[in-house]
Amino acid sequence: MKTSIIGTINATNVIHLDKVNKSFGDYTAVRNLSLEVNRGEVVGFLGLNGAGKTTTIKMLLSLLKPTSGSIYMLGSKVDAGNYKLWEKVGYLEEATFYPELTVKENLDIARRMHLISDRSAIVRVIEQLDLGAHQDKPAKMLSLGNKQRLGLAKAMIHNPEVLILDEPINGLDPASVVEIRELLLDLSRNRGVTILISSHLLEELSKLVDRISIMHKGQLIQDMKVSQMEQALQKNVLLDGRNRVALRRILTEHGYSYEEAADGRLVLAEHRAIAQPEKLAEILVRMGQPPTHLSVDTEDLEGYFLRMIRTEGRKQA
C-alpha cells in the first residue's frame, strides 16, 4: 500500500500534501489543501493570522496529525516516528536556545541531538550565519537579529535537504536581511535545498521565492510562480497637471476612462494608457495641458496579496 502511494508522487516533489484537512472540534483550520513543492524550490507561504499557515507547518512537522488527507516529504509519509526523515529536515519557528549557554554551546547541543560526530559542523554554521564575533556570548545577550541567526544555525547544522522557516528574517537589520536572503538562495540554487518560508515582510520575500502560495481561511487560494505573478500584477497610469479640470475633459474627449485618487491625481487602468503612456502625454501636450506627473505604477506583492484576500472575501460573503 505504501509503495503504491509513493509511486504516484512525482519524483521531483519534495513536499506533497494531498487533500489535507485539519479540524479542531467544529472548527476547520485547514480545508482540502493540496500543494506540491519541488526540489530546490523556494516557496513563500502567505496568509493573514488564522489563515491556516501555522497549522499546516505543524502538520508538515508531524506536530499535528491531519484529520484526513496525506502528507509526504522526500518520498516518505510524514510521521513522528519516521526518524530517518527528520534527519533531513530543518525547522525554524521561533529562535529557541539555552539562554545561559554560549552560541557555540547551544550549537554543540544541537549537533549532539542530531547525532553528528563531526564538530566542524559547528564551525561551518557559525561561519554561514556570521556568528563568529558572538560565538562565546551567552545566548541571552544576543540581539533579536542574532538570536534569529542562532535559530537558523540550529536548523541548518545537520545540512538538511528541506528547510521550513517561519519568519526567519524577523528582527534582522537591512544588511542582515540581504545576507540571509543570499544564503538561502545559495542553498536552494547551488545545493538543491527545498525551502518553505513564511514571512510578513512581503517585499523582501518577493526577492527570494520562486513561488507564492496564499492561504485564506484554511484554504489555498493562490499558488503561482513569481514569473507568472508579475504578469498578474495590476498596473495603473498616474497622471497630474496644473489644471485637473482640463485634464479630465481632455481624457473624456479622447475616450480614456479614469478614477480620481485620494490626493486628486488621476488613475488610468485601461490597457492602451498603460501600454502607450507616451501617446497620452503627446495628446495632453498638443491640447495645451502638459502633465506635471505621468508614471506607470505597478502593484507590489503586498498590494497583490491584499487584493487576493479582498477578492476571496467577497466570494465567501
C-alpha positions in Angstrom: 0.0 0.0 0.0 2.7 2.5 1.0 4.8 1.8 -2.1 1.9 2.3 -4.5 1.0 5.7 -2.8 4.6 6.9 -3.1 4.8 5.7 -6.6 2.1 8.2 -7.6 4.2 11.2 -6.4 6.3 13.0 -8.9 10.0 12.2 -8.4 10.8 15.9 -8.2 8.3 16.5 -5.4 10.0 17.0 -2.0 6.8 18.2 -0.2 3.4 16.7 -1.2 0.1 17.5 0.5 -3.0 15.8 -0.9 -6.5 16.9 0.1 -5.3 17.6 3.7 -8.0 18.7 6.2 -7.5 19.6 9.9 -10.3 20.2 12.3 -10.4 21.1 15.9 -13.9 20.1 17.0 -16.4 22.1 14.9 -13.6 24.4 13.6 -11.9 23.6 10.4 -8.4 25.2 10.4 -7.2 23.7 7.0 -9.6 22.6 4.3 -8.8 20.4 1.3 -5.2 21.6 0.9 -3.2 20.1 -1.9 0.3 21.5 -2.5 3.5 20.3 -4.1 7.0 21.8 -3.7 9.8 20.6 -6.0 13.4 20.0 -5.1 15.4 23.3 -4.9 12.3 25.5 -4.9 11.8 28.4 -2.5 8.1 28.8 -1.8 6.6 31.8 0.0 3.7 30.7 2.2 1.5 33.6 2.9 -1.7 34.3 4.8 -3.3 36.5 7.4 -3.2 35.4 11.1 -5.6 32.5 11.4 -5.3 31.6 7.7 -4.0 28.0 8.5 -0.3 28.5 7.8 0.9 27.5 11.3 -1.4 24.5 11.4 -0.1 23.4 8.0 3.5 23.8 9.1 2.8 21.8 12.3 1.3 19.0 10.2 4.3 19.0 7.9 6.5 18.6 11.0 4.2 15.9 12.5 3.4 18.1 15.5 -0.3 17.8 14.4 -1.9 14.9 12.7 -4.3 15.7 9.7 -7.9 14.9 10.2 -7.9 13.5 6.7 -5.6 13.5 3.6 -2.0 12.6 3.3 1.4 14.4 3.6 4.7 13.1 2.1 8.1 14.6 2.4 11.2 13.4 0.5 9.1 10.4 -0.6 8.2 9.3 2.9 5.0 9.6 4.7 5.2 12.3 7.4 5.1 10.6 10.8 6.6 11.5 14.2 8.2 8.1 14.4 9.9 8.4 11.0 13.3 9.3 12.5 15.2 9.0 9.2 13.0 11.7 7.7 13.7 14.2 10.4 17.5 13.8 9.8 16.8 15.6 6.5 14.5 18.4 7.7 15.4 21.7 9.4 12.9 23.9 11.0 12.8 27.4 12.5 9.6 28.8 14.0 10.9 30.9 16.9 14.5 31.0 17.8 14.8 28.7 20.9 18.0 28.4 22.9 19.5 27.8 26.3 19.9 31.4 27.5 22.8 30.9 29.9 24.9 28.9 27.4 27.0 30.5 24.7 26.2 30.4 21.0 28.8 27.7 20.5 27.5 25.6 23.4 23.9 25.9 22.1 25.1 24.7 18.7 27.0 21.8 20.3 23.8 20.6 21.9 22.1 20.8 18.5 24.9 18.8 17.0 24.6 16.1 19.6 20.8 16.0 19.2 21.3 15.3 15.5 23.9 12.6 16.3 26.6 14.5 14.3 30.0 13.3 15.4 32.0 15.9 13.4 32.4 19.0 15.5 33.3 21.0 12.4 29.6 21.3 11.7 29.5 24.0 14.4 32.3 25.9 12.8 30.5 25.7 9.4 27.2 27.1 10.6 28.8 29.8 12.7 30.6 30.9 9.5 27.5 30.6 7.3 25.4 32.7 9.7 28.2 35.2 10.5 28.1 34.4 14.2 31.9 34.3 14.8 32.0 37.5 16.8 29.3 36.2 19.1 30.2 32.6 19.4 31.3 32.9 23.0 28.5 35.1 24.2 25.6 33.8 26.3 22.6 33.4 24.0 20.5 35.7 26.3 23.0 38.6 25.5 22.3 38.4 21.7 20.3 41.0 19.8 17.0 39.8 18.3 18.6 39.6 14.9 21.5 37.4 16.2 19.0 35.2 18.1 17.3 34.6 14.7 20.7 33.8 13.2 21.3 31.3 16.0 17.9 29.7 15.4 18.8 29.4 11.7 22.2 27.9 12.5 20.5 25.2 14.6 18.1 24.5 11.8 21.0 24.1 9.3 23.6 22.3 11.4 22.7 18.9 10.0 22.8 20.0 6.3 19.0 19.3 5.8 17.5 18.8 2.4 14.4 20.6 3.4 14.1 23.9 5.4 10.8 25.0 6.9 11.2 28.6 8.1 8.6 30.7 9.9 9.5 34.4 9.9 13.3 33.8 9.6 14.2 37.4 8.9 12.2 38.8 11.8 14.2 41.4 13.7 17.1 41.5 11.3 18.6 44.8 10.1 18.5 45.5 6.4 22.1 44.4 5.8 21.4 41.1 7.6 18.2 40.6 5.7 20.3 40.7 2.4 22.9 38.3 3.8 20.2 35.7 4.9 18.5 36.1 1.5 21.8 35.4 -0.3 22.4 32.4 2.0 19.0 30.9 1.3 19.3 31.5 -2.4 22.7 29.7 -2.4 21.3 26.8 -0.5 18.4 26.4 -3.0 20.2 27.1 -6.3 23.6 25.5 -5.6 22.8 22.8 -3.1 19.2 21.8 -4.1 17.8 22.6 -0.7 14.0 23.0 -0.7 12.7 25.9 1.3 9.2 26.7 2.5 9.2 30.1 4.1 6.5 32.1 5.8 7.1 35.8 6.4 5.1 39.1 6.8 7.9 41.0 5.0 6.3 40.5 1.6 8.5 42.8 -0.4 11.7 41.0 0.8 10.0 37.7 0.2 9.4 38.6 -3.4 13.2 38.9 -3.9 13.7 35.4 -2.6 11.0 33.0 -3.6 10.2 31.1 -6.8 6.5 30.6 -6.0 3.9 32.3 -3.9 1.2 30.2 -2.1 -1.5 32.1 -0.3 -3.8 30.7 2.4 -7.0 32.3 3.4 -9.5 31.0 6.0 -7.9 27.5 5.8 -7.9 27.2 2.0 -5.2 27.6 -0.6 -6.5 30.5 -2.8 -3.4 31.1 -4.9 -0.4 29.1 -6.0 1.7 30.8 -8.6 5.2 31.1 -9.9 6.7 34.6 -9.3 7.2 35.0 -13.0 3.5 34.4 -13.6 2.6 36.6 -10.7 4.5 39.5 -12.3 2.2 39.3 -15.2 -0.9 39.3 -12.9 0.2 42.5 -11.0 -2.1 45.4 -11.7 -0.7 48.4 -13.4 -2.0 52.0 -13.5 -1.0 55.2 -15.1 -0.8 58.1 -12.5 -1.5 61.5 -14.1 -1.4 65.0 -12.8 -1.3 68.5 -14.2 -1.8 72.2 -13.4 -5.4 72.2 -14.5 -7.1 69.0 -13.4 -10.5 70.1 -14.7 -8.9 70.4 -18.2 -7.1 67.1 -17.8 -10.4 65.3 -17.1 -12.1 67.0 -20.0 -9.3 66.0 -22.5 -9.3 62.4 -21.2 -13.0 62.1 -21.7 -12.9 63.7 -25.2 -10.3 61.1 -26.2 -12.2 58.1 -24.8 -9.9 57.5 -21.7 -11.6 56.3 -18.5 -10.2 57.3 -15.2 -10.7 57.4 -11.5 -9.6 60.1 -9.0 -7.1 59.1 -6.3 -7.4 60.5 -2.7 -4.7 63.0 -3.5 -6.5 64.3 -6.6 -4.3 62.6 -9.2 -6.0 60.7 -12.0 -5.6 57.0 -12.2 -6.0 55.2 -15.6 -6.2 51.4 -15.6 -7.1 50.6 -19.2 -4.5 48.8 -21.4 -4.0 51.5 -24.0 -2.9 54.0 -21.4 -0.6 51.6 -19.7 0.9 50.2 -23.0 1.4 53.7 -24.6 1.8 56.4 -21.9 3.8 58.4 -24.4 0.8 58.7 -26.6 -1.2 60.0 -23.7 1.5 62.6 -23.0 1.5 63.6 -26.6 -2.2 64.3 -26.6 -2.0 66.4 -23.4 0.9 68.5 -24.8 -0.9 69.0 -28.1 -4.0 70.2 -26.2 -2.0 72.7 -24.2 -2.1 70.7 -20.9 1.4 69.1 -20.5 1.4 66.7 -17.5 3.3 67.6 -14.4 3.4 63.9 -13.4 2.9 60.8 -15.6 4.1 57.4 -14.4 3.2 53.8 -14.8 2.7 52.3 -11.3 3.0 48.6 -10.8 1.4 46.8 -7.8 3.8 45.3 -5.3 3.5 41.9 -3.7 1.8 43.3 -0.6 -0.8 45.0 -2.8 -1.3 41.8 -4.8 -1.7 39.8 -1.6 -4.3 42.1 -0.1 -6.2 42.3 -3.4 -6.4 38.4 -3.5 -7.6 38.4 0.1 -10.3 41.0 -0.6 -11.4 39.2 -3.7 -11.7 35.9 -1.8 -13.5 37.7 1.0 -16.1 39.0 -1.5 -16.5 35.4 -2.9 -17.2 34.0 0.5 -19.5 36.8 1.6 
